[in-house]
Amino acid sequence: MTEKLKKTTKVTETIEKKAPPKETVKEDVVYRYSDEELIEFRELINERLDVARKELQYLQGQMRGKNLKGEEESSDRHLTIEDGSGAMELEQVAQLTGRQIQFINNLEKALIRINNKSYGICRVTGKLIDKARLRAVPHATLSIEAKKK
C-alpha cells in the first residue's frame, strides 16, 4: 500500500513541476457605475433634494416666525413661554437650517459627480461604493472600508 502511495506522490509532483505556474485570475474590475445605474441614483437624489428643499423652506419660515401656510404667527404664543426658551428654540432651528443647507449642498455635489460619471467611487480607496450604502446615503463619498479607517 505504501508503494502505491509513493507512486501517486511522484506522479503528482511531476505534474506540478511540469504545469505552468497558476496565474491569478483577475476579476472583472468595474471602475464606475453604468449609465442606467447613474440614472437610478439621479432620480433618487432628485427626490431627496425635493424633500430637503421643502424642509428647508419650513425651517426658514420658523426662523422668520411664519406658520406652514406662510402667514405671520401671532406673538401671543411666545408670551406664555418662560424667558429664554424662545431664544433656545430659535438657536435650534438655526442649527437645523444650517445642517439642511449642508445636506442640500452635498446632494447637489453628488449630482455633479453623476454628470462627471465619477459618482459612487470612494475617494480614498478608488473602489466602487456599495449600492446599498449609496441608496441609504446618496451623497456618500467614502466606502464603508474607508470610513472605518
N, C-alpha and C positions, 0 to 999 in steps of 0.2 A: 504494500500500500504506500509506503514511503517512496518507493521507486516511481510510482505513478505521479505522486505529488511533486517530486523533483523534476520530472519531465514537463509537467504542466507549468511549473515555475519558470523553467528555462525557456519554454515557448513564449510565455507572457513577457519575459524580459527581452527576448529577441524582438518581439513585435513592438514593444515600447521603444526600443533603440532605433528601429527602422522607421517608425511612424514619425511624420514631421511634427514639430512642436505645435501644441494646441494654440490656436490663435484665439485671443479673447474676442468674443462676438460682441460687437458694438450694437447697442440698442439703437433703434431709430430715434435720434435725438430731435426733439421738437423745440425749435427756438422761439416760436411765437404762436399765439392762438390764431385759428383760421378766421377768415373774414366773416363767416357765418356766426362763429362764437363771439367775435367782436361786436357784431350787430346785436346779439342777445344781451351782451353786457351793456351796450349803449342804451338799449331800451330800459334795462334795469336801473341804470344810473339816472336816466331822464325821469323815470317815475320817482326815484328818491329825491331828485332835485325839486320836482314839483311840490312834494310834501314838505321838504325842508324850507322852501321859499314861503309857503303858506304859514308854517310855524314861525318863521322869522317875522312876517308881517304881523302876526298876532302878538309876538313878544315886543315888537317895536310899538305897537298900539298900546300895550300895557305900560310901556315906559312913558308914553305921552298921555296916559290916563284915558284911553278910549276903550270902549267895550267891543264885543265881537262884531257889532253892526257898524262900527266906526264912529259912533256917537260919543260925545264927551260924557264921561261919568260924572255924577254929582260928587262933590267933595264931602257930602254928608256922611258917607260910609267911613271916611277916614277920621271923623270927629270922635267916634266911639272907640277907636283903636288907641291903645296906650302909646305914649310918645316914643319915638324911635323905631317902632316896628314898621312904619311906613317907609322909612329910610332903608331899613334892612331888606324889606321886600323889593324896593327899587334896585338895591345893590344886587340881589339875587337874580332879578330879571335882567339886569345889565350883564351879569356873568353868563347867563344862559344865552343871551343875544350874541355875545362875543363868540361863544362856542358854536352857535348855529352858523354864524358867518364863516368861521373857520371850516366847518363841515361842508358848507356850500362851496367854498374855495377848493377844498380837496376833491370834491366830486367834479368840479369844472376842470381841474388839472387831470383827473382820470379820463375825462372826455378828450382832452388834448392828446393824452397818451394813446387813446384808441385811434384817433386820427393819424398819429405817427406810427401806428401799429407796434408800439412798444408796451402796450398795456398788458399787465399780468406777468411781467418779468421782474423777478426780485432784483432790487438794486444792489444787493450785497453778493448774492451767490450767482446771479445771472441765469438761474433756472426759472422755469415756469412756476408761478404761484398756483396752488391747488384751486380748482374751480369752486369747490365748496367754500373756501375761505373768501374768494372774490365775491361770491353771492352774498355772504354774510357781511363782508366789509369791502364794498366795491372800490373804495379808494385806497386799498392796501398796496403798499409798495415793497413790503417785506414778506418773504415766505415764513412759515412757522419756524423752520430750521434757523433762519437768520434772526428771527425775533427772539429766540431762546438764547442766543449767544450773548 
